[in-house]
């Protein structure tokens, strides 16, 4: 018996387990729901066209890409940072 028999070997988890996928799907649902929140409501067609067409000149695209998405990203970064430091 050597000194290494008492060391517990750790098996690494897969990079994307169920919790990671649930968090990613939840984040995508929140991004999709951003269009229905706030003062200006947009239809599902306008939301998908603004989401997949990228930044543009329509009201839905401006609101999504210039207002709501940056706020969501900032909130996600701040929340991740607070979670890392244990606040």
C-alpha positions in Angstrom: 0.0 0.0 0.0 1.5 3.3 -1.0 0.6 6.9 0.0 -1.5 7.5 -3.1 -4.2 4.9 -2.3 -6.0 7.3 0.0 -6.3 10.1 -2.6 -9.7 10.3 -4.1 -9.6 10.6 -7.9 -12.0 13.1 -9.3 -13.8 12.4 -12.5 -14.3 15.6 -14.5 -17.9 16.5 -15.3 -18.9 17.0 -18.9 -18.6 20.6 -20.1 -22.3 20.9 -20.8 -24.4 19.0 -18.4 -28.1 19.3 -17.8 -27.8 22.4 -15.6 -25.8 24.2 -18.2 -28.3 23.5 -20.9 -31.2 24.6 -18.7 -29.4 27.9 -18.0 -28.8 28.5 -21.7 -32.4 27.7 -22.6 -33.6 30.0 -19.8 -31.4 32.8 -21.0 -32.7 32.4 -24.5 -36.3 32.4 -23.2 -35.6 35.7 -21.3 -34.1 37.2 -24.5 -37.2 36.2 -26.4 -39.5 37.6 -23.8 -37.7 41.0 -23.8 -39.8 42.1 -26.7 -43.0 41.7 -24.9 -41.9 43.7 -21.8 -41.8 47.4 -21.5 -43.9 50.2 -23.0 -43.7 49.0 -26.6 -45.1 45.6 -27.4 -44.2 43.8 -30.5 -45.7 40.9 -32.3 -44.0 37.5 -32.5 -43.2 38.1 -36.2 -41.6 41.5 -35.4 -39.6 39.9 -32.6 -38.2 37.1 -34.7 -37.4 39.4 -37.6 -35.6 41.8 -35.3 -33.7 39.0 -33.6 -32.5 37.2 -36.7 -32.1 40.2 -39.0 -29.7 42.0 -36.8 -29.5 45.7 -36.1 -31.5 47.8 -38.4 -33.9 50.8 -38.8 -37.2 49.4 -37.7 -38.6 50.2 -34.3 -38.4 46.6 -33.1 -34.8 46.3 -34.2 -33.8 49.5 -32.5 -35.5 48.7 -29.3 -34.2 45.2 -29.2 -30.6 45.7 -30.3 -29.9 49.1 -28.8 -32.0 49.1 -25.6 -33.1 45.7 -24.3 -30.3 43.3 -25.3 -27.5 45.5 -23.9 -29.3 45.7 -20.6 -29.8 41.9 -20.5 -26.1 41.3 -21.3 -25.1 43.8 -18.6 -27.4 42.1 -16.0 -26.0 38.7 -16.9 -22.4 39.9 -16.6 -23.1 41.6 -13.2 -25.1 38.6 -11.9 -22.3 36.2 -12.9 -19.7 38.4 -11.2 -21.8 38.6 -8.0 -22.2 34.8 -8.1 -18.5 34.3 -8.5 -17.5 36.5 -5.6 -20.3 35.0 -3.4 -22.4 38.1 -2.8 
